[in-house]
Amino acid sequence: MVHSAETREQARGDLIDRWDRQRQASPDSSRIILTHTNAEVRELNEAARDRMRAAGDLGEDVRVTVERGERNFAAGDRVMFLQNERGLGVKNGTLGTIEQVSEQSMSVRTDDGRSISFDLKDYDRIDHGYAATIHKAQGMTVDRTHVLATPGMDAHGSYVALSRHRDGMDLHYGRDDFSSQDKLINTLSRDRAKDMATDYEPAQSYAERRGITAHAHDAAVEQVAEPSLEHLDLGLCDRNGVGPVIGHGPCAEVVLGRPTGERPRIAQQFLKLLRRRRRSFSVPGTRCRLRLVVVPAVRSHRGSQIR
């Protein structure tokens, strides 16, 4: 069902109200709140925790430092693992409930019934798991989903968000974001790859003039764009370079010329540079500089998107 409110803030509150009612009515059902950006996820997670705390469903808070910063965790908290770890048997996106937590360690019962314990100095890629970005939800299936629609969404993200449920889905939006349902539908059905074609074509043309095939250039784009996806809060990335892309042909040669095992390390270096907000930098082993083509979706939200 689709629910509108005057503002996004009110829509967020309505979503949490509905989530809380359904949580208490069907405690054995699985559920997730989905939205587009990490900033919204953080607010929704905090609001959900407030309801859990008010209902007496959480233990005593423990202040813990994790990869994303300081967080309060308690027994009963829902959490999400943010990185694959074979030793723990968890993947990026695995959900669970905290059984025990201290400043140094945590025990979690995953949704598939396993109990795992770990030291936070060894694994700290974990966060609250009441809400998640749509990108994180790819491959996830739960009984119910609650979606907060915002203008950054498109057809791909909408498909992911609206197909994660088995039993029911509620979509909330604010009329300060979408003045009518027609505006909402147009946004959720837009093809961002086509919208961004003009940003991609100059980079592709340059690569082709350098004798680099479009396929090879796309592969290089994916090597760099995908790892930075989560940190830019885009929720999406496709072969046409939605997100930061390689805009200088020789850089594709550098990335593709390295052994497969080294490419993630190179991509991580690019990510660190992105976080420093650099727009260009020298590429080791060449005389060229890497130009980052940042699509409008990032440029218009630069303050909150690039940290």
C-alpha positions in Angstrom: 0.0 0.0 0.0 1.0 3.6 -0.6 0.8 6.2 2.1 1.4 10.0 1.7 2.1 12.6 4.3 2.6 16.4 4.2 6.3 16.1 4.7 9.1 13.5 4.6 9.5 13.9 8.4 5.8 13.0 8.9 6.1 10.2 6.4 9.1 8.8 8.4 7.0 9.0 11.6 4.0 7.3 10.0 6.3 4.5 8.7 7.8 3.9 12.2 4.3 3.9 13.7 3.2 1.2 11.2 6.4 -0.8 11.6 6.0 -0.8 15.4 2.4 -1.8 15.3 3.1 -4.7 12.9 6.2 -5.7 14.9 4.2 -6.1 18.1 1.3 -7.8 16.3 3.5 -10.3 14.5 6.7 -10.7 16.5 7.7 -13.8 14.6 7.6 -12.2 11.2 10.7 -10.8 9.6 10.7 -7.2 8.4 13.0 -4.5 7.1 12.8 -0.7 6.5 14.2 0.4 3.2 15.2 3.8 1.9 17.8 5.4 -0.5 20.5 7.0 1.6 22.6 6.1 4.6 21.6 9.3 6.2 17.9 8.3 6.1 18.8 4.8 7.3 20.6 6.3 10.3 17.5 8.3 11.3 15.1 5.4 10.7 17.4 3.0 12.8 17.4 5.5 15.7 13.6 6.0 15.5 13.1 2.2 15.5 15.4 1.8 18.5 13.5 4.4 20.4 10.3 2.3 19.9 12.1 -0.8 21.0 13.5 0.9 24.1 10.0 2.3 25.0 8.5 -1.2 24.7 11.2 -2.6 27.0 12.6 -4.9 24.3 16.2 -3.8 24.7 18.8 -4.4 27.3 21.2 -1.9 28.7 23.0 0.3 26.1 26.7 -0.3 25.5 28.7 2.4 23.7 30.7 0.6 21.0 33.1 1.9 18.3 32.5 0.2 14.9 33.6 0.9 11.4 30.9 3.6 10.9 31.6 5.4 14.2 30.2 5.2 17.7 26.9 3.4 18.3 24.8 2.2 21.2 24.1 -1.5 21.1 22.0 -3.6 23.5 20.8 -7.1 23.8 17.7 -7.4 21.6 19.0 -5.0 19.0 18.6 -5.9 15.3 22.0 -5.7 13.5 23.3 -6.0 10.0 26.7 -7.4 9.0 28.3 -5.1 6.4 31.1 -7.3 5.1 31.6 -10.9 4.1 33.5 -12.9 6.7 33.9 -16.6 5.9 35.2 -17.3 9.4 32.0 -16.1 11.0 29.8 -17.4 8.2 28.3 -14.0 7.5 27.8 -12.0 4.3 27.3 -8.4 3.5 23.6 -7.9 4.5 23.3 -10.8 6.9 20.7 -9.8 9.6 20.5 -10.9 13.3 19.6 -10.1 16.8 22.2 -9.3 19.6 22.3 -11.8 22.4 25.1 -10.3 24.4 27.3 -7.2 23.9 30.2 -5.5 25.6 32.7 -2.8 24.6 35.0 -5.5 23.2 32.7 -8.3 21.9 29.3 -9.2 20.6 27.2 -12.4 20.3 24.5 -12.4 17.6 21.8 -14.9 16.6 21.5 -14.7 12.9 18.1 -14.9 11.2 19.0 -18.4 10.0 19.3 -19.6 13.6 23.1 -19.6 14.2 24.7 -18.1 17.2 28.0 -16.4 16.5 30.4 -14.5 18.7 33.3 -12.2 17.7 35.7 -9.6 19.1 35.0 -6.1 17.7 38.7 -5.5 17.2 38.6 -8.4 14.7 35.3 -7.5 13.0 33.6 -4.1 13.3 31.7 -3.9 10.1 28.3 -4.0 11.8 25.5 -1.5 12.3 21.9 -1.4 13.5 19.6 -3.6 11.2 16.1 -2.2 11.5 16.6 -0.2 8.3 18.9 -0.6 5.3 19.7 1.1 2.0 17.9 -0.4 -1.0 21.3 -1.3 -2.4 22.0 -3.4 0.7 18.7 -5.2 0.3 19.5 -6.8 -3.0 19.1 -10.5 -2.6 17.2 -10.1 0.7 13.7 -11.6 1.3 11.6 -10.8 4.4 7.9 -11.1 5.3 7.2 -7.4 5.3 9.0 -4.3 4.0 8.4 -0.6 4.8 9.8 1.7 2.2 10.5 5.5 2.6 10.5 6.9 -1.0 12.8 9.8 -1.7 13.8 11.7 -4.9 17.0 9.8 -5.4 15.3 6.6 -6.3 14.8 5.3 -9.8 13.4 2.2 -11.6 16.1 -0.2 -10.6 16.0 0.8 -7.0 12.2 0.7 -7.0 12.2 -2.8 -8.3 14.6 -3.9 -5.6 12.7 -2.1 -2.8 9.3 -3.3 -3.9 10.2 -6.9 -4.4 11.8 -7.9 -1.1 8.6 -9.0 0.7 6.7 -12.2 0.9 3.5 -11.0 2.6 3.2 -7.3 2.4 4.8 -3.9 1.6 4.0 -0.4 2.7 5.5 2.6 0.8 5.5 6.0 2.5 6.4 9.4 0.9 6.2 13.1 1.7 4.4 15.6 -0.5 7.3 18.0 0.0 9.3 15.4 -2.1 6.6 14.4 -4.5 3.7 16.8 -5.0 1.5 14.1 -6.4 1.4 10.4 -7.0 2.1 11.0 -10.6 5.4 12.7 -9.6 6.1 9.7 -7.4 5.4 7.2 -10.2 7.5 9.2 -12.7 10.5 9.2 -10.3 10.2 5.5 -9.3 10.0 4.5 -13.0 12.7 6.6 -14.5 15.7 5.0 -16.2 18.7 6.7 -14.7 21.1 5.0 -17.1 19.4 6.9 -20.0 19.4 10.1 -17.9 23.1 9.9 -17.3 24.1 8.9 -20.9 25.5 12.3 -21.6 27.8 12.1 -18.6 29.1 8.7 -19.8 29.5 9.3 -23.5 32.6 11.7 -23.4 34.5 9.2 -21.2 33.5 6.3 -23.5 34.5 8.3 -26.6 37.9 9.0 -25.2 38.5 5.4 -24.4 37.5 4.3 -27.9 39.9 6.9 -29.4 42.7 5.3 -27.3 41.8 1.9 -28.7 40.1 0.7 -25.6 36.9 -1.2 -26.2 33.7 -0.1 -24.6 33.5 -3.4 -22.9 36.9 -3.0 -21.4 36.1 0.5 -20.3 32.9 -0.6 -18.6 34.8 -3.3 -16.8 37.3 -0.7 -15.5 34.4 1.6 -14.4 32.8 -1.3 -12.4 36.1 -2.1 -10.7 36.2 1.5 -9.2 32.6 2.4 -8.9 31.2 -0.6 -7.2 33.4 -0.5 -4.1 32.6 3.2 -3.6 28.9 2.7 -4.1 27.9 2.3 -0.4 30.0 5.2 0.7 28.4 7.6 -1.8 24.9 6.6 -0.7 23.7 6.2 -4.3 22.1 2.8 -3.8 22.7 1.9 -7.5 25.5 1.5 -10.0 25.2 0.2 -13.5 27.5 -0.4 -16.5 26.9 3.2 -17.8 28.7 4.7 -14.9 26.0 5.8 -12.4 28.3 7.0 -9.7 32.0 7.9 -10.0 33.4 6.7 -13.3 36.8 6.5 -15.0 36.8 9.5 -17.3 40.4 9.1 -18.7 41.2 6.3 -21.0 44.7 5.4 -19.8 43.3 4.7 -16.3 41.2 1.9 -17.8 44.5 0.4 -19.0 46.0 0.7 -15.6 43.2 -1.0 -13.8 42.7 -3.7 -16.4 46.4 -4.3 -16.7 46.8 -5.4 -13.1 46.2 -8.9 -11.9 42.6 -9.6 -10.8 43.6 -10.0 -7.2 45.2 -6.5 -7.1 42.2 -4.6 -8.5 40.2 -4.4 -5.3 43.3 -2.7 -3.7 43.5 -0.2 -6.5 39.8 0.5 -6.2 40.2 1.0 -2.5 42.9 3.6 -3.2 40.5 5.4 -5.5 37.8 5.3 -2.9 40.1 6.9 -0.3 40.8 9.7 -2.7 37.1 10.2 -3.4 36.5 10.6 0.4 39.0 13.4 0.4 36.9 15.0 -2.4 39.7 15.2 -4.9 38.4 15.5 -8.5 41.6 14.5 -10.2 44.9 12.8 -9.2 48.0 11.3 -10.8 47.8 7.6 -11.9 50.8 5.6 -10.9 52.7 4.2 -13.8 51.4 6.8 -16.3 51.8 10.4 -17.2 48.0 11.0 -17.1 45.7 12.2 -14.4 42.5 10.5 -13.5 39.4 12.7 -14.0 36.4 11.6 -12.0 33.1 12.3 -13.8 30.6 12.8 -11.0 27.0 12.5 -12.2 24.3 15.0 -11.2 22.8 12.7 -8.5 26.1 13.1 -6.6 26.8 16.7 -7.5 23.5 18.0 -6.3 23.9 16.3 -2.9 27.6 16.7 -2.5 27.6 17.8 1.1 25.8 14.7 2.4 26.9 12.2 -0.2 30.7 12.4 -0.3 32.3 12.2 3.1 
